Amino acid sequence: MSTILECAICKKSSGTGISILNKFICDECEKTLVNVDINDNRYEIYKDMIKRNIYGDIILKSSIR
Ligand SMILES: [Zn+2]
């Protein structure tokens, strides 16, 4: 049985990547995140996506608790 993981940022299904806090981030997005410059327009986009997709869950969970 294989699990198809959907990237939390680009929503693409990929076989390789990393898992952070039960969220999967594909290799491509991980590379972009590591290399993206703060002055790059993508930085804000990625930051926003991470906030919504990854940290949003934590905030939600901690507020319930
Ligand atoms: Zn991705």
N, CA, C, O and the ligand as a Tripos MOL2 file, in Angstrom:
@<TRIPOS>MOLECULE
protein
  261   259    66     0     0
PROTEIN
NO_CHARGES

@<TRIPOS>ATOM
      1 N           0.8450   -1.1990    0.0000 N.3       1 MET1
      2 CA          0.0000    0.0000    0.0000 C.3       1 MET1
      3 C           0.8750    1.2420    0.0000 C.2       1 MET1
      4 O           1.7610    1.3900    0.8420 O.2       1 MET1
      5 N           0.6240    2.1210   -0.9380 N.am      2 SER2
      6 CA          1.4080    3.3580   -0.9640 C.3       2 SER2
      7 C           0.5040    4.5640   -0.7160 C.2       2 SER2
      8 O          -0.6450    4.6150   -1.1550 O.2       2 SER2
      9 N           1.0510    5.4940   -0.0230 N.am      3 THR3
     10 CA          0.2950    6.7030    0.2860 C.3       3 THR3
     11 C           0.7060    7.8220   -0.6580 C.2       3 THR3
     12 O           1.8910    8.1280   -0.7930 O.2       3 THR3
     13 N          -0.2670    8.4240   -1.3050 N.am      4 ILE4
     14 CA          0.0330    9.5730   -2.1540 C.3       4 ILE4
     15 C          -0.0840   10.8190   -1.2850 C.2       4 ILE4
     16 O          -1.1410   11.1250   -0.7320 O.2       4 ILE4
     17 N           1.0110   11.5080   -1.1880 N.am      5 LEU5
     18 CA          1.0390   12.6890   -0.3360 C.3       5 LEU5
     19 C           0.8070   13.9490   -1.1480 C.2       5 LEU5
     20 O           1.3980   14.1420   -2.2100 O.2       5 LEU5
     21 N          -0.0480   14.7870   -0.6400 N.am      6 GLU6
     22 CA         -0.3350   16.0480   -1.3150 C.3       6 GLU6
     23 C           0.4140   17.1610   -0.6040 C.2       6 GLU6
     24 O           0.3230   17.3250    0.6120 O.2       6 GLU6
     25 N           1.1500   17.9150   -1.3920 N.am      7 CYS7
     26 CA          1.9380   19.0030   -0.8330 C.3       7 CYS7
     27 C           1.0190   20.0640   -0.2160 C.2       7 CYS7
     28 O           0.0260   20.4650   -0.8230 O.2       7 CYS7
     29 N           1.3560   20.5060    0.9780 N.am      8 ALA8
     30 CA          0.5350   21.4810    1.6910 C.3       8 ALA8
     31 C           0.6190   22.8680    1.0580 C.2       8 ALA8
     32 O          -0.2260   23.7270    1.3120 O.2       8 ALA8
     33 N           1.6350   23.0770    0.2390 N.am      9 ILE9
     34 CA          1.8210   24.4040   -0.3390 C.3       9 ILE9
     35 C           1.3080   24.4710   -1.7730 C.2       9 ILE9
     36 O           0.4770   25.3220   -2.0890 O.2       9 ILE9
     37 N           1.7870   23.5910   -2.6420 N.am     10 CYS10
     38 CA          1.3870   23.6760   -4.0510 C.3      10 CYS10
     39 C           0.2380   22.7380   -4.3900 C.2      10 CYS10
     40 O          -0.3050   22.7830   -5.4930 O.2      10 CYS10
     41 N          -0.1320   21.8830   -3.4270 N.am     11 LYS11
     42 CA         -1.2590   20.9480   -3.5840 C.3      11 LYS11
     43 C          -1.0180   19.8760   -4.6350 C.2      11 LYS11
     44 O          -1.9420   19.1710   -5.0420 O.2      11 LYS11
     45 N           0.2140   19.7610   -5.0660 N.am     12 LYS12
     46 CA          0.5460   18.7170   -6.0260 C.3      12 LYS12
     47 C           0.9110   17.4510   -5.2670 C.2      12 LYS12
     48 O           1.4720   17.5020   -4.1720 O.2      12 LYS12
     49 N           0.5900   16.3380   -5.8590 N.am     13 SER13
     50 CA          0.9540   15.0670   -5.2570 C.3      13 SER13
     51 C           2.3560   14.6950   -5.6900 C.2      13 SER13
     52 O           2.6810   14.6990   -6.8780 O.2      13 SER13
     53 N           3.1650   14.3790   -4.7250 N.am     14 SER14
     54 CA          4.5440   14.0500   -5.0320 C.3      14 SER14
     55 C           5.0260   12.9080   -4.1620 C.2      14 SER14
     56 O           4.5800   12.7440   -3.0270 O.2      14 SER14
     57 N           5.9270   12.1330   -4.6970 N.am     15 GLY15
     58 CA          6.4570   10.9950   -3.9470 C.3      15 GLY15
     59 C           7.5500   11.3750   -2.9880 C.2      15 GLY15
     60 O           7.7580   10.7030   -1.9780 O.2      15 GLY15
     61 N           8.2610   12.4600   -3.2940 N.am     16 THR16
     62 CA          9.3890   12.8240   -2.4460 C.3      16 THR16
     63 C           9.1930   14.1960   -1.8240 C.2      16 THR16
     64 O           8.6670   15.1200   -2.4440 O.2      16 THR16
     65 N           9.6270   14.2950   -0.5970 N.am     17 GLY17
     66 CA          9.5040   15.5530    0.1150 C.3      17 GLY17
     67 C           9.6880   15.3270    1.5980 C.2      17 GLY17
     68 O          10.1760   14.2790    2.0220 O.2      17 GLY17
     69 N           9.2990   16.3090    2.3810 N.am     18 ILE18
     70 CA          9.4500   16.2090    3.8270 C.3      18 ILE18
     71 C           8.1030   16.3960    4.5120 C.2      18 ILE18
     72 O           7.1920   17.0300    3.9800 O.2      18 ILE18
     73 N           8.0090   15.8310    5.6920 N.am     19 SER19
     74 CA          6.7930   15.9890    6.4760 C.3      19 SER19
     75 C           7.0900   16.8490    7.6890 C.2      19 SER19
     76 O           7.9890   16.5610    8.4790 O.2      19 SER19
     77 N           6.3100   17.9150    7.8150 N.am     20 ILE20
     78 CA          6.4460   18.7820    8.9840 C.3      20 ILE20
     79 C           5.0980   18.8390    9.6790 C.2      20 ILE20
     80 O           4.0990   19.2440    9.0860 O.2      20 ILE20
     81 N           5.0770   18.4350   10.9220 N.am     21 LEU21
     82 CA          3.8520   18.5110   11.7210 C.3      21 LEU21
     83 C           2.6490   17.9210   10.9900 C.2      21 LEU21
     84 O           1.5910   18.5430   10.8950 O.2      21 LEU21
     85 N           2.8390   16.7090   10.4770 N.am     22 ASN22
     86 CA          1.7990   15.9760    9.7560 C.3      22 ASN22
     87 C           1.4220   16.5840    8.4110 C.2      22 ASN22
     88 O           0.4810   16.1260    7.7640 O.2      22 ASN22
     89 N           2.1490   17.6080    7.9890 N.am     23 LYS23
     90 CA          1.9140   18.1890    6.6780 C.3      23 LYS23
     91 C           3.0640   17.7990    5.7800 C.2      23 LYS23
     92 O           4.2200   17.7580    6.2000 O.2      23 LYS23
     93 N           2.7270   17.5130    4.5350 N.am     24 PHE24
     94 CA          3.7430   17.1200    3.5850 C.3      24 PHE24
     95 C           4.1240   18.2980    2.6990 C.2      24 PHE24
     96 O           3.2590   19.0110    2.1890 O.2      24 PHE24
     97 N           5.4200   18.4930    2.5220 N.am     25 ILE25
     98 CA          5.9140   19.5330    1.6180 C.3      25 ILE25
     99 C           6.8300   18.8580    0.6130 C.2      25 ILE25
    100 O           7.7920   18.1900    0.9920 O.2      25 ILE25
    101 N           6.5320   19.0330   -0.6690 N.am     26 CYS26
    102 CA          7.3080   18.3620   -1.6980 C.3      26 CYS26
    103 C           8.7030   18.9770   -1.8130 C.2      26 CYS26
    104 O           8.9600   20.0920   -1.3600 O.2      26 CYS26
    105 N           9.5840   18.2070   -2.4350 N.am     27 ASP27
    106 CA         10.9720   18.6410   -2.6210 C.3      27 ASP27
    107 C          11.0730   20.0230   -3.2550 C.2      27 ASP27
    108 O          11.8710   20.8630   -2.8390 O.2      27 ASP27
    109 N          10.2500   20.2300   -4.2600 N.am     28 GLU28
    110 CA         10.2810   21.4860   -5.0010 C.3      28 GLU28
    111 C           9.9890   22.6860   -4.0920 C.2      28 GLU28
    112 O          10.7110   23.6830   -4.0980 O.2      28 GLU28
    113 N           8.9140   22.5590   -3.3160 N.am     29 CYS29
    114 CA          8.5260   23.6540   -2.4310 C.3      29 CYS29
    115 C           9.5310   23.8320   -1.3040 C.2      29 CYS29
    116 O           9.8040   24.9530   -0.8740 O.2      29 CYS29
    117 N          10.0720   22.7370   -0.8360 N.am     30 GLU30
    118 CA         11.0640   22.8370    0.2320 C.3      30 GLU30
    119 C          12.2720   23.6100   -0.2520 C.2      30 GLU30
    120 O          12.7990   24.4680    0.4560 O.2      30 GLU30
    121 N          12.7100   23.3020   -1.4640 N.am     31 LYS31
    122 CA         13.8510   23.9910   -2.0580 C.3      31 LYS31
    123 C          13.5520   25.4740   -2.2250 C.2      31 LYS31
    124 O          14.3900   26.3260   -1.9290 O.2      31 LYS31
    125 N          12.3580   25.7680   -2.6990 N.am     32 THR32
    126 CA         11.9630   27.1560   -2.9010 C.3      32 THR32
    127 C          11.9480   27.8980   -1.5800 C.2      32 THR32
    128 O          12.4090   29.0350   -1.4880 O.2      32 THR32
    129 N          11.4180   27.2490   -0.5640 N.am     33 LEU33
    130 CA         11.3290   27.8730    0.7540 C.3      33 LEU33
    131 C          12.7000   28.1920    1.3250 C.2      33 LEU33
    132 O          12.9190   29.2420    1.9290 O.2      33 LEU33
    133 N          13.6160   27.2570    1.1180 N.am     34 VAL34
    134 CA         14.9600   27.4390    1.6560 C.3      34 VAL34
    135 C          15.6960   28.5440    0.9150 C.2      34 VAL34
    136 O          16.4530   29.3110    1.5110 O.2      34 VAL34
    137 N          15.4640   28.6180   -0.4010 N.am     35 ASN35
    138 CA         16.2430   29.5400   -1.2290 C.3      35 ASN35
    139 C          15.5710   30.8780   -1.5210 C.2      35 ASN35
    140 O          16.2130   31.8000   -2.0250 O.2      35 ASN35
    141 N          14.3050   30.9840   -1.2100 N.am     36 VAL36
    142 CA         13.5880   32.1990   -1.5860 C.3      36 VAL36
    143 C          14.1080   33.4080   -0.7960 C.2      36 VAL36
    144 O          14.3600   33.3330    0.4060 O.2      36 VAL36
    145 N          14.2530   34.5020   -1.5080 N.am     37 ASP37
    146 CA         14.7490   35.7210   -0.9010 C.3      37 ASP37
    147 C          13.5910   36.4990   -0.2800 C.2      37 ASP37
    148 O          12.4740   36.4840   -0.7960 O.2      37 ASP37
    149 N          13.8660   37.1680    0.8150 N.am     38 ILE38
    150 CA         12.8220   37.9450    1.4950 C.3      38 ILE38
    151 C          12.2530   39.0280    0.5740 C.2      38 ILE38
    152 O          11.0820   39.3940    0.6790 O.2      38 ILE38
    153 N          13.0970   39.5350   -0.3280 N.am     39 ASN39
    154 CA         12.6510   40.5700   -1.2560 C.3      39 ASN39
    155 C          11.9190   40.0090   -2.4730 C.2      39 ASN39
    156 O          11.3820   40.7500   -3.2950 O.2      39 ASN39
    157 N          11.9140   38.6840   -2.5630 N.am     40 ASP40
    158 CA         11.2260   38.0380   -3.6690 C.3      40 ASP40
    159 C           9.7230   38.0400   -3.4000 C.2      40 ASP40
    160 O           9.2770   37.8380   -2.2700 O.2      40 ASP40
    161 N           8.9620   38.2710   -4.4520 N.am     41 ASN41
    162 CA          7.5040   38.2820   -4.3060 C.3      41 ASN41
    163 C           6.9710   36.9610   -3.7740 C.2      41 ASN41
    164 O           5.9730   36.9160   -3.0550 O.2      41 ASN41
    165 N           7.6570   35.8940   -4.1440 N.am     42 ARG42
    166 CA          7.1990   34.5700   -3.7280 C.3      42 ARG42
    167 C           7.2810   34.3880   -2.2130 C.2      42 ARG42
    168 O           6.5340   33.6010   -1.6320 O.2      42 ARG42
    169 N           8.1790   35.1090   -1.5960 N.am     43 TYR43
    170 CA          8.3650   34.9740   -0.1540 C.3      43 TYR43
    171 C           7.0640   35.2140    0.5950 C.2      43 TYR43
    172 O           6.6990   34.4400    1.4800 O.2      43 TYR43
    173 N           6.3750   36.2690    0.2450 N.am     44 GLU44
    174 CA          5.1020   36.6050    0.8910 C.3      44 GLU44
    175 C           4.0450   35.5410    0.5980 C.2      44 GLU44
    176 O           3.2510   35.1730    1.4650 O.2      44 GLU44
    177 N           4.0550   35.0570   -0.6410 N.am     45 ILE45
    178 CA          3.0780   34.0390   -1.0370 C.3      45 ILE45
    179 C           3.3050   32.7610   -0.2350 C.2      45 ILE45
    180 O           2.3660   32.1740    0.3010 O.2      45 ILE45
    181 N           4.5450   32.3500   -0.1630 N.am     46 TYR46
    182 CA          4.8670   31.1240    0.5620 C.3      46 TYR46
    183 C           4.6070   31.2800    2.0530 C.2      46 TYR46
    184 O           4.0650   30.3870    2.7030 O.2      46 TYR46
    185 N           4.9960   32.4120    2.5700 N.am     47 LYS47
    186 CA          4.7980   32.6840    3.9910 C.3      47 LYS47
    187 C           3.3140   32.5820    4.3360 C.2      47 LYS47
    188 O           2.9270   32.0040    5.3520 O.2      47 LYS47
    189 N           2.5050   33.1590    3.4640 N.am     48 ASP48
    190 CA          1.0620   33.1490    3.6720 C.3      48 ASP48
    191 C           0.5140   31.7290    3.5870 C.2      48 ASP48
    192 O          -0.3440   31.3320    4.3760 O.2      48 ASP48
    193 N           1.0210   30.9730    2.6230 N.am     49 MET49
    194 CA          0.5630   29.5940    2.4610 C.3      49 MET49
    195 C           0.9330   28.7440    3.6600 C.2      49 MET49
    196 O           0.1400   27.9290    4.1320 O.2      49 MET49
    197 N           2.1320   28.9410    4.1390 N.am     50 ILE50
    198 CA          2.5890   28.1730    5.2970 C.3      50 ILE50
    199 C           1.7460   28.5320    6.5120 C.2      50 ILE50
    200 O           1.3180   27.6620    7.2710 O.2      50 ILE50
    201 N           1.5250   29.7850    6.6750 N.am     51 LYS51
    202 CA          0.7300   30.2530    7.8080 C.3      51 LYS51
    203 C          -0.6530   29.6010    7.7860 C.2      51 LYS51
    204 O          -1.1480   29.1090    8.8000 O.2      51 LYS51
    205 N          -1.2570   29.6150    6.6010 N.am     52 ARG52
    206 CA         -2.6050   29.0870    6.4710 C.3      52 ARG52
    207 C          -2.6410   27.5640    6.5490 C.2      52 ARG52
    208 O          -3.4920   26.9850    7.2240 O.2      52 ARG52
    209 N          -1.7090   26.9280    5.8520 N.am     53 ASN53
    210 CA         -1.7710   25.4770    5.7150 C.3      53 ASN53
    211 C          -1.1410   24.7250    6.8610 C.2      53 ASN53
    212 O          -1.6030   23.6430    7.2220 O.2      53 ASN53
    213 N          -0.1120   25.2680    7.4290 N.am     54 ILE54
    214 CA          0.5970   24.5270    8.4690 C.3      54 ILE54
    215 C           0.3280   25.1340    9.8350 C.2      54 ILE54
    216 O          -0.1630   24.4450   10.7290 O.2      54 ILE54
    217 N           0.6330   26.3790   10.0070 N.am     55 TYR55
    218 CA          0.4830   26.9750   11.3290 C.3      55 TYR55
    219 C          -0.9780   27.2210   11.6800 C.2      55 TYR55
    220 O          -1.3370   27.2880   12.8560 O.2      55 TYR55
    221 N          -1.8070   27.3520   10.6740 N.am     56 GLY56
    222 CA         -3.2350   27.5230   10.9110 C.3      56 GLY56
    223 C          -3.8090   26.3940   11.7360 C.2      56 GLY56
    224 O          -4.6370   26.6060   12.6220 O.2      56 GLY56
    225 N          -3.3520   25.1820   11.4320 N.am     57 ASP57
    226 CA         -3.8110   24.0060   12.1600 C.3      57 ASP57
    227 C          -3.3760   24.0490   13.6090 C.2      57 ASP57
    228 O          -4.1420   23.7010   14.5080 O.2      57 ASP57
    229 N          -2.1760   24.4650   13.8280 N.am     58 ILE58
    230 CA         -1.6390   24.5040   15.1940 C.3      58 ILE58
    231 C          -2.4140   25.5200   16.0250 C.2      58 ILE58
    232 O          -2.7820   25.2650   17.1720 O.2      58 ILE58
    233 N          -2.6500   26.6680   15.4210 N.am     59 ILE59
    234 CA         -3.3790   27.7220   16.1200 C.3      59 ILE59
    235 C          -4.7930   27.2320   16.4610 C.2      59 ILE59
    236 O          -5.3220   27.4680   17.5470 O.2      59 ILE59
    237 N          -5.3700   26.5420   15.4780 N.am     60 LEU60
    238 CA         -6.7160   26.0030   15.6530 C.3      60 LEU60
    239 C          -6.7390   24.9820   16.7990 C.2      60 LEU60
    240 O          -7.6100   25.0110   17.6670 O.2      60 LEU60
    241 N          -5.7640   24.0940   16.7680 N.am     61 LYS61
    242 CA         -5.7030   23.0360   17.7760 C.3      61 LYS61
    243 C          -5.4340   23.6220   19.1680 C.2      61 LYS61
    244 O          -6.0410   23.1990   20.1510 O.2      61 LYS61
    245 N          -4.5440   24.5720   19.2410 N.am     62 SER62
    246 CA         -4.2090   25.1130   20.5430 C.3      62 SER62
    247 C          -5.3270   25.9590   21.1040 C.2      62 SER62
    248 O          -5.4560   26.0980   22.3200 O.2      62 SER62
    249 N          -6.1370   26.5250   20.2280 N.am     63 SER63
    250 CA         -7.2410   27.3290   20.7250 C.3      63 SER63
    251 C          -8.3810   26.4460   21.2460 C.2      63 SER63
    252 O          -9.1190   26.8380   22.1490 O.2      63 SER63
    253 N          -8.5130   25.2470   20.6610 N.am     64 ILE64
    254 CA         -9.5120   24.3020   21.1470 C.3      64 ILE64
    255 C          -9.1100   23.7940   22.5270 C.2      64 ILE64
    256 O          -9.9310   23.6660   23.4350 O.2      64 ILE64
    257 N          -7.8140   23.5100   22.6500 N.am     65 ARG65
    258 CA         -7.2890   23.0080   23.9040 C.3      65 ARG65
    259 C          -7.3180   24.1360   24.9220 C.2      65 ARG65
    260 O          -6.9170   23.9430   26.0700 O.2      65 ARG65
    261 ZN          4.8220   21.5420   -3.2770 Zn       66 ZN66
@<TRIPOS>BOND
     1     1     2 1
     2     2     3 1
     3     3     4 2
     4     3     5 am
     5     5     6 1
     6     6     7 1
     7     7     8 2
     8     7     9 am
     9     9    10 1
    10    10    11 1
    11    11    12 2
    12    11    13 am
    13    13    14 1
    14    14    15 1
    15    15    16 2
    16    15    17 am
    17    17    18 1
    18    18    19 1
    19    19    20 2
    20    19    21 am
    21    21    22 1
    22    22    23 1
    23    23    24 2
    24    23    25 am
    25    25    26 1
    26    26    27 1
    27    27    28 2
    28    27    29 am
    29    29    30 1
    30    30    31 1
    31    31    32 2
    32    31    33 am
    33    33    34 1
    34    34    35 1
    35    35    36 2
    36    35    37 am
    37    37    38 1
    38    38    39 1
    39    39    40 2
    40    39    41 am
    41    41    42 1
    42    42    43 1
    43    43    44 2
    44    43    45 am
    45    45    46 1
    46    46    47 1
    47    47    48 2
    48    47    49 am
    49    49    50 1
    50    50    51 1
    51    51    52 2
    52    51    53 am
    53    53    54 1
    54    54    55 1
    55    55    56 2
    56    55    57 am
    57    57    58 1
    58    58    59 1
    59    59    60 2
    60    59    61 am
    61    61    62 1
    62    62    63 1
    63    63    64 2
    64    63    65 am
    65    65    66 1
    66    66    67 1
    67    67    68 2
    68    67    69 am
    69    69    70 1
    70    70    71 1
    71    71    72 2
    72    71    73 am
    73    73    74 1
    74    74    75 1
    75    75    76 2
    76    75    77 am
    77    77    78 1
    78    78    79 1
    79    79    80 2
    80    79    81 am
    81    81    82 1
    82    82    83 1
    83    83    84 2
    84    83    85 am
    85    85    86 1
    86    86    87 1
    87    87    88 2
    88    87    89 am
    89    89    90 1
    90    90    91 1
    91    91    92 2
    92    91    93 am
    93    93    94 1
    94    94    95 1
    95    95    96 2
    96    95    97 am
    97    97    98 1
    98    98    99 1
    99    99   100 2
   100    99   101 am
   101   101   102 1
   102   102   103 1
   103   103   104 2
   104   103   105 am
   105   105   106 1
   106   106   107 1
   107   107   108 2
   108   107   109 am
   109   109   110 1
   110   110   111 1
   111   111   112 2
   112   111   113 am
   113   113   114 1
   114   114   115 1
   115   115   116 2
   116   115   117 am
   117   117   118 1
   118   118   119 1
   119   119   120 2
   120   119   121 am
   121   121   122 1
   122   122   123 1
   123   123   124 2
   124   123   125 am
   125   125   126 1
   126   126   127 1
   127   127   128 2
   128   127   129 am
   129   129   130 1
   130   130   131 1
   131   131   132 2
   132   131   133 am
   133   133   134 1
   134   134   135 1
   135   135   136 2
   136   135   137 am
   137   137   138 1
   138   138   139 1
   139   139   140 2
   140   139   141 am
   141   141   142 1
   142   142   143 1
   143   143   144 2
   144   143   145 am
   145   145   146 1
   146   146   147 1
   147   147   148 2
   148   147   149 am
   149   149   150 1
   150   150   151 1
   151   151   152 2
   152   151   153 am
   153   153   154 1
   154   154   155 1
   155   155   156 2
   156   155   157 am
   157   157   158 1
   158   158   159 1
   159   159   160 2
   160   159   161 am
   161   161   162 1
   162   162   163 1
   163   163   164 2
   164   163   165 am
   165   165   166 1
   166   166   167 1
   167   167   168 2
   168   167   169 am
   169   169   170 1
   170   170   171 1
   171   171   172 2
   172   171   173 am
   173   173   174 1
   174   174   175 1
   175   175   176 2
   176   175   177 am
   177   177   178 1
   178   178   179 1
   179   179   180 2
   180   179   181 am
   181   181   182 1
   182   182   183 1
   183   183   184 2
   184   183   185 am
   185   185   186 1
   186   186   187 1
   187   187   188 2
   188   187   189 am
   189   189   190 1
   190   190   191 1
   191   191   192 2
   192   191   193 am
   193   193   194 1
   194   194   195 1
   195   195   196 2
   196   195   197 am
   197   197   198 1
   198   198   199 1
   199   199   200 2
   200   199   201 am
   201   201   202 1
   202   202   203 1
   203   203   204 2
   204   203   205 am
   205   205   206 1
   206   206   207 1
   207   207   208 2
   208   207   209 am
   209   209   210 1
   210   210   211 1
   211   211   212 2
   212   211   213 am
   213   213   214 1
   214   214   215 1
   215   215   216 2
   216   215   217 am
   217   217   218 1
   218   218   219 1
   219   219   220 2
   220   219   221 am
   221   221   222 1
   222   222   223 1
   223   223   224 2
   224   223   225 am
   225   225   226 1
   226   226   227 1
   227   227   228 2
   228   227   229 am
   229   229   230 1
   230   230   231 1
   231   231   232 2
   232   231   233 am
   233   233   234 1
   234   234   235 1
   235   235   236 2
   236   235   237 am
   237   237   238 1
   238   238   239 1
   239   239   240 2
   240   239   241 am
   241   241   242 1
   242   242   243 1
   243   243   244 2
   244   243   245 am
   245   245   246 1
   246   246   247 1
   247   247   248 2
   248   247   249 am
   249   249   250 1
   250   250   251 1
   251   251   252 2
   252   251   253 am
   253   253   254 1
   254   254   255 1
   255   255   256 2
   256   255   257 am
   257   257   258 1
   258   258   259 1
   259   259   260 2
@<TRIPOS>SUBSTRUCTURE
     1 MET1         2 RESIDUE 1 A MET
     2 SER2         6 RESIDUE 1 A SER
     3 THR3        10 RESIDUE 1 A THR
     4 ILE4        14 RESIDUE 1 A ILE
     5 LEU5        18 RESIDUE 1 A LEU
     6 GLU6        22 RESIDUE 1 A GLU
     7 CYS7        26 RESIDUE 1 A CYS
     8 ALA8        30 RESIDUE 1 A ALA
     9 ILE9        34 RESIDUE 1 A ILE
    10 CYS10       38 RESIDUE 1 A CYS
    11 LYS11       42 RESIDUE 1 A LYS
    12 LYS12       46 RESIDUE 1 A LYS
    13 SER13       50 RESIDUE 1 A SER
    14 SER14       54 RESIDUE 1 A SER
    15 GLY15       58 RESIDUE 1 A GLY
    16 THR16       62 RESIDUE 1 A THR
    17 GLY17       66 RESIDUE 1 A GLY
    18 ILE18       70 RESIDUE 1 A ILE
    19 SER19       74 RESIDUE 1 A SER
    20 ILE20       78 RESIDUE 1 A ILE
    21 LEU21       82 RESIDUE 1 A LEU
    22 ASN22       86 RESIDUE 1 A ASN
    23 LYS23       90 RESIDUE 1 A LYS
    24 PHE24       94 RESIDUE 1 A PHE
    25 ILE25       98 RESIDUE 1 A ILE
    26 CYS26      102 RESIDUE 1 A CYS
    27 ASP27      106 RESIDUE 1 A ASP
    28 GLU28      110 RESIDUE 1 A GLU
    29 CYS29      114 RESIDUE 1 A CYS
    30 GLU30      118 RESIDUE 1 A GLU
    31 LYS31      122 RESIDUE 1 A LYS
    32 THR32      126 RESIDUE 1 A THR
    33 LEU33      130 RESIDUE 1 A LEU
    34 VAL34      134 RESIDUE 1 A VAL
    35 ASN35      138 RESIDUE 1 A ASN
    36 VAL36      142 RESIDUE 1 A VAL
    37 ASP37      146 RESIDUE 1 A ASP
    38 ILE38      150 RESIDUE 1 A ILE
    39 ASN39      154 RESIDUE 1 A ASN
    40 ASP40      158 RESIDUE 1 A ASP
    41 ASN41      162 RESIDUE 1 A ASN
    42 ARG42      166 RESIDUE 1 A ARG
    43 TYR43      170 RESIDUE 1 A TYR
    44 GLU44      174 RESIDUE 1 A GLU
    45 ILE45      178 RESIDUE 1 A ILE
    46 TYR46      182 RESIDUE 1 A TYR
    47 LYS47      186 RESIDUE 1 A LYS
    48 ASP48      190 RESIDUE 1 A ASP
    49 MET49      194 RESIDUE 1 A MET
    50 ILE50      198 RESIDUE 1 A ILE
    51 LYS51      202 RESIDUE 1 A LYS
    52 ARG52      206 RESIDUE 1 A ARG
    53 ASN53      210 RESIDUE 1 A ASN
    54 ILE54      214 RESIDUE 1 A ILE
    55 TYR55      218 RESIDUE 1 A TYR
    56 GLY56      222 RESIDUE 1 A GLY
    57 ASP57      226 RESIDUE 1 A ASP
    58 ILE58      230 RESIDUE 1 A ILE
    59 ILE59      234 RESIDUE 1 A ILE
    60 LEU60      238 RESIDUE 1 A LEU
    61 LYS61      242 RESIDUE 1 A LYS
    62 SER62      246 RESIDUE 1 A SER
    63 SER63      250 RESIDUE 1 A SER
    64 ILE64      254 RESIDUE 1 A ILE
    65 ARG65      258 RESIDUE 1 A ARG
    66 ZN66       261 GROUP 0 **** ****
